[in-house]
């Protein structure tokens, strides 16, 4: 039986406990020998903490833990350096007091671990003194590892005053890094996103941000080659359990958990948490999304009045990816950095990225998560209606599906405070219908680009392609005419499946579907 390290973020525990380890140590060697200050952003549960822990074991000179790994053939000299390892993910209360308490606790643990006297109350001075004292007493420059550096600020991203207080406190903590340069061997910092006016970005002149470098695109996550070479036993078990060939298992794993690209021409990777969980349980559930969507994301969705139908396939300027999160003008980079969108392509002439959902797990999980905010907070009624609609579509009965949708929409009470509480546009109803149809997973698309415009919704089943156009207080004839005039259905006429054009008219008075017609 393979021991899959679900939730284990300590390299030494994985190696000494005989857990599966996907070898990323070639990156450890390269970064340690080529750079001094490095910043990496990746989504939550993507292996950042394990990477930090691997650096710690390497710089502590624990050579035996690396036997059989790539770095064992690369490193010829193993030295032990003093290592200061901070994790700011422990500061979860969103207060400056809690942040101070957590940093002081970690400083105290490291002071005791190195036999150093306990420092004073000023965090910045204490941090600086510890580094200088370690350098003087150990005769080696110090390694500083800071994991989830931005977690305290993400917790208060929606609150301008608290964000500024947190930024000021963290600025004091990071500010010694530049002055400590003569005493530092290596500094590695991880997070999800980037904040302005922090000394790690504004004062460290030689900071290497490797987040979107193609060469390091696979430093976290699992590549297709690693899946095939390291997970053979798990693939065989899933093949036997479901009566699928191993190639069919690989295809399902790919559509479910693959698709992340952290540079426009870098190696794609699978979500490591989801893939390891799927292997351990031998099934294809939604694992990463089930661990929870960060609260800061919903707050930003409200701030930017995000329309879920326009997320998949959206375009973002390259400059937006370097913009600090606290001053960004679009939510798209945060969606990307948080793992809900990924890079499909890059246009070097316009310097724009096309962003899409990476896989089924993210698309399904995100649209289901949005149901209470875009549709109705009565989850049980909504789920039942969604399944009725989806089953009707999979049975090829569009009339039954839209009848179910009509009845459901008519039963929704007006609710202020939802993300779409003002039924004043086609986009409002398109979003609601799109969210409900999305129970069909990857087979539902919105705002699909064709040569002469964008269709509202495209639904694909095994036998049928539905091309849908929505009108608000108009007529189904207008909707069908637009499908014909803009040739929305033409790209799918050679698909091999039956193509059905669907015109739908919504009524703002009735707050529901008024009529529809299929051709």
Protein Blocks (a to p, Z undefined) as FASTA:
>chain_A
ZZddehiabfklmmmnopacddfklmmmmmmmmpmbdcddddehiopmmmmmmmmmmmno
paklmgoiaklmmpmbdcddddddddfklmmnopaklmmmmmmmmmmmmmmmnopacddf
blklmmmmmmmmmmmmnopacddddehkllmmmmmmmmmklmmmmmmmmmmmmmmmmmmm
mmpfbdcdddfbdcehifklmmmmklccfklgmklmmmgccdfklmmmmmmmmmmmmmmm
nopafklmmmmmmmmmgoiacbfkbccdddfklmmmmmmnopabdfklmnopafklmmmm
mmnopafklmgopacdfklmmpcfklccbfklmmmmnopaccfbdcfklopacdddfblk
lmmmmmmmmmmmmmomclmlmmmmmmmmmmmmmnopaklmmmmmmmmmmmpccdehiabl
cccbfklmmmmmmmmmmmnommbcehiacfkbccfbdcddfkbccdddddehiafklmmm
mmmmnommmmmmmnopacddddddddfklopafbdcdZZ
